[in-house]
Amino acid sequence: MGVMATIALAHALAASARGFRVIPLTRAKLPAVRSPHHRDPESPPCRGACGRLGHGIHDASADPETVRALFAAAPWATAYGIACGCAPHHLIGVDLDVRPNGPTAPQNPRGPGDVTGRNGTDGPAALARLAREHGFTVPRTVTVLTPGGGRHLWLSGPPGLTVANSAGRLAPGIDIRGSGGYLVGPGSAAAHGSYRLAPGSPVWTPAPVPPALLRLLRPPSPARLRASSGRRPSERPPAALTALVRFVRESREGQRNDRLFWAACRAYETGAGAQLAPDLVQAAVDIGLTCREARATVASAARSAARHLQPPAVWPPPLDAREGRRGGLPGTAQGGAIPW
């Protein structure tokens, strides 16, 4: 095992000693243990029932012998991931991205929580604005600085509640890591730099998620989706939806498909996608996309939103599906209500 893998293993064992379940990662921040089924692409999906290592996040363990076995199977690992949604911490990761030169965004296409400016995306500012508008305080908690200038906040969720993974659903620049996802742990080395604790950060004790923020993380209820989609076609869409159309119309060359996809995802997530799709397509055509391109992008957004609104698979997997694994696995990013 190389020096980088040895360092990553030491940090992973420190995390597992506090009850966090970990897996080794590559420099690309992907699970490092190769799937035992890689030579048989036609095999049915396996989450570890075969008893072998190499099932990504489903390998995650807090058992030190299992952690060592995972790193021994991936001596090229330079990082480690911490599984979210698992007892005892029920970890929720808030990934705050900072992109100084990213694409522009509408002034307020999704309501009070949207903070993007002419110079890029500012996840910390977006979270601060959500906190002001929804009446919660961002707690002092474990904070990991990322190589790109962003940060990961670790929060502890309540038992029995599934928080799913999402990207940009609360606001651009805020991604959520929940059940079935993972955070890159402090002390990891990735292709673009290292992950480290912020100065003054607590080390292994995530703060409880504020109740108001937790409400935003819950997926839309079926009743809310029915209410959103039950609007008569003749009714004028709310201002937040017309802002999505304006967002597309303001796209510059090189941004058009991305912004159309983003706006269409937001519309479908609120149940208004079918109603707004013709306006979004027309806006895209008006700025230079072909009708075929625009319709394909909106259709892709509809499929993406439908996947995100599905409840995630059972997590963690049942104990009897993991009993045969070496060392034994102890019982072990997509939702977010749009704050309009």
Long-range contacts (C-beta under 8 A, 24 or more apart in sequence): 1-71, 1-72, 1-75, 2-75, 2-76, 4-77, 4-78, 4-189, 5-71, 5-74, 5-75, 5-76, 5-77, 5-78, 7-187, 7-189, 8-71, 8-77, 8-78, 8-79, 8-80, 8-187, 8-188, 8-189, 9-67, 9-68, 9-71, 9-77, 9-80, 10-187, 11-80, 11-185, 11-186, 11-187, 11-188, 12-67, 12-71, 12-80, 12-185, 13-64, 13-67, 13-68, 14-204, 15-80, 15-82, 15-185, 15-204, 16-61, 16-62, 16-63, 16-64, 16-67, 17-64, 18-204, 19-62, 19-87, 19-88, 19-89, 20-62, 20-82, 20-83, 20-89, 20-91, 20-185, 20-204, 21-60, 21-61, 21-62, 21-82, 21-83, 21-86, 21-332, 22-60, 22-61, 22-62, 22-67, 22-70, 22-80, 22-81, 22-82, 22-83, 22-185, 23-56, 23-57, 23-59, 23-60, 23-61, 23-70, 23-80, 23-81, 23-83, 23-182, 24-70, 24-71, 24-74, 24-77, 24-79, 24-80, 24-81, 25-77, 25-78, 25-79, 25-80, 25-81, 25-184, 25-188, 25-190, 26-74, 26-76, 26-77, 26-78, 26-79, 27-78, 27-79, 27-189, 27-190, 27-191, 28-190, 28-191, 29-79, 29-81, 29-184, 29-188, 29-190, 31-56, 31-57, 31-59, 31-81, 32-70, 32-74, 32-76, 32-77, 33-59, 33-70, 33-73, 33-74, 34-74, 47-317, 47-321, 48-317, 48-321, 48-322, 48-325, 48-329, 49-317, 49-321, 49-322, 50-324, 51-323, 51-324, 51-325, 51-326, 52-325, 53-325, 53-326, 57-81, 57-83, 57-180, 57-181, 57-182, 58-316, 58-317, 58-322, 59-325, 59-329, 60-86, 60-182, 60-329, 60-332, 61-327, 61-329, 61-330, 61-332, 62-330, 63-327, 63-328, 63-329, 63-330, 65-327, 66-325, 66-326, 66-327, 66-328, 66-329, 68-327, 69-326, 69-327, 78-188, 78-189, 78-190, 79-184, 79-185, 79-188, 79-189, 79-190, 79-195, 80-184, 80-185, 80-187, 80-188, 81-182, 81-183, 81-184, 81-185, 82-182, 82-183, 82-184, 82-185, 83-181, 83-182, 83-332, 84-163, 84-177, 84-178, 84-179, 84-180, 84-181, 84-182, 84-183, 85-157, 85-162, 85-163, 85-178, 85-179, 85-180, 85-181, 85-315, 85-316, 86-315, 86-316, 86-332, 87-159, 87-331, 87-332, 89-156, 89-206, 90-156, 90-157, 90-158, 90-159, 90-161, 91-154, 91-155, 91-156, 91-157, 91-177, 91-183, 91-206, 92-154, 92-155, 92-156, 92-157, 92-163, 92-176, 92-177, 92-178, 92-209, 92-217, 93-152, 93-153, 93-154, 93-155, 93-176, 93-177, 93-178, 93-181, 93-182, 93-183, 94-127, 94-152, 94-153, 94-155, 94-174, 94-175, 94-176, 94-177, 95-123, 95-150, 95-152, 95-174, 95-175, 95-176, 95-177, 95-183, 95-333, 96-123, 96-124, 96-126, 96-127, 96-150, 96-151, 96-152, 96-153, 96-173, 96-174, 97-121, 97-123, 97-148, 97-150, 97-173, 97-174, 97-175, 98-122, 98-123, 98-124, 98-148, 98-149, 98-150, 98-173, 99-148, 99-173, 100-149, 103-255, 103-258, 103-259, 104-250, 104-255, 105-172, 105-247, 106-243, 106-244, 106-246, 106-247, 106-250, 107-243, 108-240, 108-243, 109-240, 109-243, 109-244, 109-246, 109-247, 109-263, 109-266, 110-171, 110-240, 110-243, 110-266, 110-338, 110-339, 110-340, 111-240, 111-338, 111-339, 111-340, 112-339, 113-170, 113-171, 113-174, 113-216, 113-339, 114-171, 114-172, 115-171, 115-172, 115-173, 116-171, 116-172, 116-173, 121-172, 121-173, 122-173, 123-150, 123-151, 123-171, 123-172, 123-173, 123-174, 124-151, 125-173, 126-170, 126-171, 126-172, 126-173, 126-174, 127-171, 127-174, 129-171, 130-170, 130-171, 130-174, 130-213, 130-216, 130-339, 131-210, 131-213, 133-339, 134-212, 134-213, 134-215, 134-216, 134-339, 135-212, 136-210, 136-211, 136-212, 136-213, 137-210, 138-210, 139-207, 139-208, 139-210, 140-202, 140-207, 141-201, 141-202, 141-205, 141-206, 141-207, 142-197, 142-201, 142-202, 142-203, 142-204, 142-205, 142-206, 142-207, 143-197, 143-198, 143-201, 144-183, 144-184, 144-185, 144-186, 144-195, 144-196, 144-197, 144-198, 144-201, 145-195, 145-196, 145-197, 145-198, 146-184, 146-193, 146-195, 147-190, 147-192, 147-193, 147-194, 147-195, 148-192, 148-193, 151-198, 152-177, 152-183, 152-184, 152-195, 154-183, 154-206, 154-207, 155-206, 155-207, 155-208, 155-209, 155-213, 156-206, 156-207, 156-208, 156-209, 157-209, 157-214, 158-209, 158-214, 161-214, 161-218, 162-311, 162-312, 162-315, 163-214, 163-217, 163-218, 163-335, 164-219, 164-308, 164-311, 164-312, 164-334, 164-335, 165-312, 165-333, 165-334, 166-308, 166-333, 166-334, 166-335, 166-336, 167-333, 167-334, 168-262, 169-269, 169-308, 169-334, 169-335, 169-336, 169-338, 170-216, 170-217, 170-336, 170-339, 172-262, 175-333, 176-217, 176-333, 176-334, 176-336, 177-333, 178-217, 178-312, 178-333, 178-335, 179-312, 179-315, 180-312, 180-313, 180-315, 181-333, 215-337, 216-336, 216-337, 216-339, 217-335, 217-336, 217-337, 218-335, 218-336, 218-337, 219-309, 219-311, 219-335, 219-336, 219-337, 220-269, 220-270, 220-271, 220-309, 220-335, 220-337, 220-338, 224-271, 224-337, 225-270, 225-271, 225-309, 226-271, 227-271, 228-270, 228-271, 228-272, 229-271, 229-272, 229-274, 229-275, 231-272, 231-275, 233-275, 237-272, 237-275, 237-276, 237-279, 238-340, 240-340, 241-267, 241-270, 241-272, 241-275, 241-276, 244-276, 244-280, 245-276, 245-279, 245-280, 245-283, 246-283, 248-280, 248-283, 248-284, 248-287, 249-283, 249-286, 249-287, 251-287, 253-288, 256-284, 256-287, 256-288, 256-289, 257-289, 257-293, 257-297, 260-284, 260-289, 260-294, 260-297, 260-298, 260-301, 261-297, 261-300, 261-301, 261-304, 262-301, 264-297, 264-298, 264-301, 264-302, 264-305, 265-301, 265-304, 265-305, 266-338, 267-301, 268-301, 268-302, 268-305, 268-306, 269-305, 269-308, 269-309, 269-338, 270-338, 270-340, 273-298, 273-301, 273-302, 273-305, 277-302, 307-334, 308-334, 308-335, 309-334, 309-335
